[in-house]
Amino acid sequence: MTNSTATKHCTLVTGGTGKTGSRVAARLEQAGQPIRIGSRSAQIPFSWADRDTWPSALADVHAVYVAFQPDLAVPGAPETLRAFTTAAKQSGVRKLVLLSGRGEPEAAECEEIVRKSGLDWTIVRCGFFAQNFSEGAFTDYILAGEVALPNGDVPEPFVHADDIADVAALALTEDRHRGEVYELTGPRALTFAEAVAEIAEATGRDIAFIPVSRTEFVAALTDYQVPADVVSLLDYLFGTILDGRNSKTADGVQRALGREPKDFTEYARETAATGVWNIQG
């Protein structure tokens, strides 16, 4: 049951319309689990920025997928998350599954808040999503045929959102994942330039990667009328997190799921087949 009135033992999926939340919700529904989508437009609205929405969204919820928007690295995120975990515990929630950021000091602080919440917890720690090229900030660049980004030579083991959702859905429904920290990556690291080249090959299009400075990157995003908070976040991520600290692969997918993670080539081919990167005539 989705977005219904209070349903005993349902799971609240915050960010339920986003890249990972929508996939987590779909997996829980397929497994017959009652869910509540946590979004501003839901029948029972939820907003991280409006604490008055929390009590209704948490009513009769036993587990929460915590996908903080826009990112745990933004100012004020730890304070908001601390207040939310308190509200969740008071409402009778028993389990939290936190979507965390790999290599982000602010995310580490948020992880500690969840660990000390007094609730059962699992942490799903991820780096850059492959889906950022098709469902996120870089989609328009791919469509335009030019991807201009800083730090294009830094390897990143892009993680597939399906792998994140598979791990999170199991953590929400199985006790064996209690107290686990799963660091999720793809099976290999490739640079942004190499990732763009793989997308170009999968689509059969000419898509250029253009290395730029952070200043040029911010200016281009601003010209595209990207919201200022998103520009600030992306500038932070490229200026801080993409310094090589996250270039090594991790074994979280293997540990949680008992299989290898999806490769970027597989992502590029599957996504190209959907037509999302086709130029509209």
N, C-alpha and C positions, 0 to 999 in steps of 0.2 A: 504494500500500500504506500503510495507516494504522495507527499504533501497533503495528507489527510489530517483529520483531527487527531488528537493524541492517541498514539498506538502503543500499547504496552510492549516494551522490549524492542523498540525500533532503533535504528542507527541513524544519527544525524550526520549527513555528509556535507560539511561546509565546503564552499567552492564547488557546489554540486553541478554547476554548469560549465566548469572550467576544464582544462586539459586533462588533469588527473581525476578530479572529482566526478566528472560525468562518466568516466570509465569505471571508477569504483562503484558508483551507483548502479550502473548497468550490470556489473558482476554480482552485486548483492541481490538485485532483483531477479536475475537469472537463477540464483541459488534459493529463491523463495524467501529472502529476508526482507521484512518490512523496513522501509527507509523513509527518511524525511530529507528533502533537498534543502540545503541551507543556502539561500540566495535572497537578494532583496526583492526579487519578483515572484518568489514562491507564495503559495497560498498561506503558509505560516512564514512570514518574512524573517530573514536573518541578515544582519549586517554587523561586521566587525566594528564599524564606526558608531553603531547605535546600540548601546547596551540595553536599552529598553526592549529590544527584540529578543534578547537572549532567553528570558524565562519561558516564553511560549515555545520557542524553538527547542528548548531542552526538556520540555515536559514529557515524561514517560520514555525518555531516551536512556538506553543502557550503554551505548558506545558512540564515540564521535570520531570521525575522520577529520583531523584538524589541518586544513589547508589555509593558512593565513594569507590574506590578500592585503597588499600586492606581494609582499615578501617579508620574511622574518628579519631581513636586514634593514628595513625602514625604521626611522626614529619612532620610538614609542611602542614598537611591537612587543618587547618583553613585558611592559606594564599591562598592555591589553591582554596578552596571553595569560599572565598571572591572574588577572581578574576573571578571565573566562574559565580557567581551571577551577577556581574557587566556586564560581557559579555552577559549574557542571557537577562538582562534588556535592554541593548543597542540594542540587536537583535530583540526586540519586544515580548519576552516571557512574559506571564502574570501570570503563576502559577508554583510553585515549590512544589513537594512532596518529602520530605527528609527522607530517611531511616537512622535512627539514632540509636546509641548504648545506651542501658540501663545502667545507673550507671557509664558511662564514663565521667569524667570531660572534656576531649577534645571534646567529642560529644556535651556536653552542650554548649561549646563555638561555635561550628558549628551551633547548633540550633539557637543561638542568631544572628548569621550572616544572616541566612535565614529570621528570624523574622524582621530584620531591612533592608531587601533588597529592600523594596518598592513594592514587588510583592505579589500576593496572595500566601498563603503557608499553607501546612499541614505537620505536623511532625509525622512520624510513628516510634516510639521508641521501640526497640526490644532487648531482651536478646539473649541467645544462641539459635540457630536454631536446631530443631530436625534433620533437614537434614544434619547437620555436620557429622552425623554418616553414611550417605549413599551417600552424594554428596560433602563431604568436607574432612577435615584433618583427621578424625577418621575412614574413610572407610577401609583403609588398615589394621587398628588394628582389626576391626570386622572380616575381611576376614582371618586374621592370627589367630583368636581365642583368642587373648590376648589384652586387652585394658589397657595400663599402663598410668595413668594420675595422676597429683597431685590434691589435694583438692577433692578427690572422695567422701567425706562425707558431702560436702556442698550442700544443696538442691538448685535446679534450675528449674523454671517452663518453660521448653523448649517450644518454640513457633514453630508452624507448618508454613512452608513457604507458604502453600496455604492460610492460614489466613492473612499473611502479604500481599500477592498479592491481595487478595480480598479487603482488606482495601485500599491499594494503588491505585488500579484500580478505585475504586469509588471516591477516593479523587481527582484523575486526571480528572474525568468526571462530577462530581457533585459539585455545588457551596456550598451545605450545610455543607461541611467539611472544608470550609475556616476558617483558624485561629484555627483549632483544633490540640491538641496534643494527639495522641492515643498511650498509652503505652500497648504493646501487649505481652501477655504471654499465656502459656497453662493454663488449668483449675486447675492444681495442680503442686506442686513442688516435684521433686524426685532427689535423688543424682545421680551422674554419675554411681556409682556402681549399683543402682537400674535400671537406664536406660539400662545399658548393660544387666542386668538380664532379662529385658523385651524383648530385642532383641533376646537373647538366647532362650527364651521361644517361641517367634514368629517363629524363624527359625528352632527350634528343634535341635540346635547345642550347644555344650559346648563352651561357650565364657567366659573367666575368666576376672574379673576386678582386676588389680594389682595396689595398691597405690604406688606411687613413689614420690621422692622429685622433686622440680623444676629443680635442677641440673641434675638429672637422666633423667628427661623429655626432657630437651634441648639436652642432649647428644644423646638420642635415636632418636630424630627428625633429628639431624645432621647426624647420621649414616644412616638414611633413605634418606638422600640427599634432605631433604625439604629445599627450598630456605631460605637463612638467614633472609630475611625480614619477612617471614611467621613465622619462629621460634621465632624471637623477638616479634612479635605480640602475638602469642599464649602464650609465657612466660609472657608477660605483662597481658594478660587477666586472666590467671590462678593465677598469683601472686597478682593481684590488684582487678579485678572485682569479681572474685569468692571468696569473703570473707564473703558471707552471705547478702550483701547489696541488692541483687536482688532476694532473696528467696521468697518474698511475691508475690502472684499473683496480676494482675491488670485487669481492666475491659475494656480495649481498644477495644477488639474484640466485646464484647457485645454492647458497645456504638456505634461503627461504623456500625456493621452489624446486630444487633438485634438478635444474636444467641450466643450460647456458643462456645468457641474455641475448636479446635480439641485436643483430648487427646493423650498423648504419646503412649498409648497402641494401639490406632487406627493407628497412624503413623507406629508403628513397624509391625503391622499385614499387612497393605497395602504395605509397602515397602518389607517385606519378600516375599509377593506374586509375586512381580516383578522379583525375582530371583537375585537381585543385590548383595545379601549377600551369594549366593551359592558359594561353593568352586568348582572351575573348575578342573575337573579330567584330 
